[in-house]
Amino acid sequence: MECSISGRSHEMRHVVSVGVFLFVAIAICAGCAGPVKKLYPPGEDEPVRSVFVVSHGWHTGIVFRRQDIPSDIWPENLDFAANDYVEVGWGDEAFYKAPKFKMGTALKAVLWPTPSVLHIAGFNEPVQDYFPKSKIIELKLSQAGFERLCRFIHRSYAKDSADESIPLGRGLYGNSKFYLSREQYHLFKTCNVWTAKALRAAGCPITPFYALTTDNIIFQAGRFGAIIQ
């Protein structure tokens, strides 16, 4: 499973570096985001929900314990009712679904807005066992922050005329599927920026503007989460 993701890591990092220079001058003026009060961190007597940020080399995903997900907030998770965990990723449709790395597809994804997809994978093993070669950060969220995160995921799905999600075929590994997203991918909204925006919706002290790469996502999340692998 890991090979299908990491095999494109070096090439994608090279393409992403095209956009890094454009961020640098603006980033100097941008501040770091602090926690959102009443969402993060959880209060001493509040219930806590864990999520896991997983690095796949060029891309990050967020793993949820499926039993924690309120079905009235994120009903699409029931497509994976047989699984204990679901991982969510987001990215450019053409690049994400391509069986092999193509420079033209990658450049198109970075340089102008393109359609996007959600990649949802269900599994039952502990997160470290399912992703044995990945960097993993555990984040403990308040119930309110966790629900905000679930709403963020739910809102990303595109819907058909019957208000149903739109599956686009089998995903990259295991029990996984692609779904059409209503959002667009572009230089200032990459897969890792999307992950950071999702965590920011939960109240986490993370700055999406800086989150162009997986290394930055792991660095930022590691400041307030626990490194478990």
N, C-alpha and C positions, 0 to 999 in steps of 0.2 A: 504493500500500500504506500509506504513512505516514498518509494522510488518514483511513483507516478507523479508525485508532487515535487520532490526535491530535484528531480532531473532537470527542471527548467529554472532552478534557483539562480544559477550564475548568470544565465542570459537575461533573466528578468531584472536582476539587480543592475545589470549594465544599462538596460533600457530605462529603468526608473531613475538612474543617475542623470539622465538627460534633463529631468525635471528638478533635480535637487538644486542646481544653481539658481533657478528661478525663484526658489523659496528663500534662499539665504538672506538676501537683502531685506526682504519683508520680515523674516523671522526675527531679525535683530530688534525690531520694534514691537514684536508681539510678546505679551506677558504669559506666564505660566498660570494655568487655571487651578484654583483652589477647590476644595470640596464644596458641594452644594448642601447648604444647611438643611437639616431635617430629612435629608436623603442619605448622606454619607458623612462620617461613619455611622454604623448602627449604634443606637443607644444601648446602655448596659442591660436593660431589661427587654430589649426588642428581640423578636425572632430573627435569626440570621440565615441567609441563603447563600450558598457557595456557587460560584461559576468559575470556569477555568479558561484562561487565555492560552492558546496553543499556537506555537510557531511552526510553520511548515517550510521555512527557508525564505520564500518570497511572499508568503501569504499567512495571515493569521485567522484563526477561528475562535469562537466562543462555545464552550461546552456547558450544557445545563443538565442537572438531574431532572429527568422528565416528570417525576412525581411532584416536583416543586412548581411546575408551570401551571398557572390557572388557565383552564381550558376556555373560560369565557373571555380571556384576554388574548390568548394566542391559540385559537382552535386548530390551526394547521398542524400543531405538534402531534395531534392524534393520528396522523398518517404513520407515526412511528410508535404506536401504542404498545407494540411488543418489545420495545427497547427500554433500557434503564436510563440511557443518556442520549442526548442529541447534540450534535455539533452544528453550528451555523457559520457559514462563510458567505461572502458576497464579492462579486467582481464583474469585470467585463464579460459579456456573454460569449463572444467569439473566442477570446483567449482562454477563458476558464474551461470551456467545453472542448477545446482543441486537443486532439490526442498527442500532438507534438508541438514543440515551440516553433513559432514562425515570427521572424523579426517584423514583418510588415503588419501582422495582426497586433503585436505588442505595441508598436509605434502608433498605430491608429488608436488603440485604447488610451494611450497616454496623451496624445496630441489634440484630440477633440472628443466631444461627448458621444458616447456609444451606449447601446442597450446593455442592461445588466441582468444578472441572475443571482438568486440565492442557491447555495449548495447546502443541503441538509443531510446529515449522516446520522443514523441510529446505531447504537452498539450497546453491549451489556457488560463488557470487561471494565475494570478500573481504568481511569483515564491514562495513567502512566503505562499500563499494559497495552492499551490500544494504540498509543502513540509513543513507542519506546525510544525513539530517536529525537523526539521534539522537546524544545524548551517549553515548560508549563508553569504558569503562575496561577495560584489560587487566590481569588478575591472573595471577601465576605461582604455581602450587601445587606442593607436593611430590607425589610419586606416591601416597603414603598419603593425603594430604589430598584429592587428586583422586578417589581410589577411594571415600573417605567421601562426597564430594559425589555421586558416581554412585549410591551406595546410598541416599542421601537421596531422590534423584529416583525411583528404582525403588520405594521403599517408599510413595511418594505415590499410585501407581496403585491404583485399586480393581480387584478381580479377580472373575471369574465362577466358577461351580462347577467349571470345568475349569482354574482358576488362570490364566486368560488376561485380558489387559487388555480394557477395555470402550470401544471407539471410539464417539464420539457425533456423528460427521459431520465435514464439512469445516471447516477453521479459517478464520482471518480473511484470510490472504494466502498466495499461492504454494502450494507443496506442504505443506499443514499440516492437522492434525487436532486435534479435541478428544477427550480421554479423561476418563472419570469418575475422580475422585480419591476416595480413602477419607477425606480430611480435610474439616473444616468451616471455612467462612469466617465471620469475625465481627470485631467492632471491634478486638480485640486480636490478630487474626491476619489482616491484610490481605495483598494480593498482594505488597506491598513487604516486609512483615515476613517473609513466607514466603521471599522471595529472600534476605533477610539471614540467616534461619535456615539456609538451604542453604549459604551461604558460611561461616557459623559452624561448620557440620558439617565443613567442610574445614579448620578451624583458624584461619580468618582473624580478625584483630582487629576485629570488627564487632559492634555491639550491636543485636540485633533489636528491642529495646524502643523504640528511638528511630526505627526505620526505617518510619515511617508514610507518608512521601511519597517520590517518586522523587528529589527534590532531596537528601533526607537520605541515601538509598542512594548516590547519586553522590558526595556529600560524603565519606561514610565510606569508600567504596571508593577514592576518589581519594587518601586519606591513605596507603594502602599499595600502590596499584596505579598503573599508568601511563595517563594521559589520552591516548588516541589520536585522539579526535575530540570 
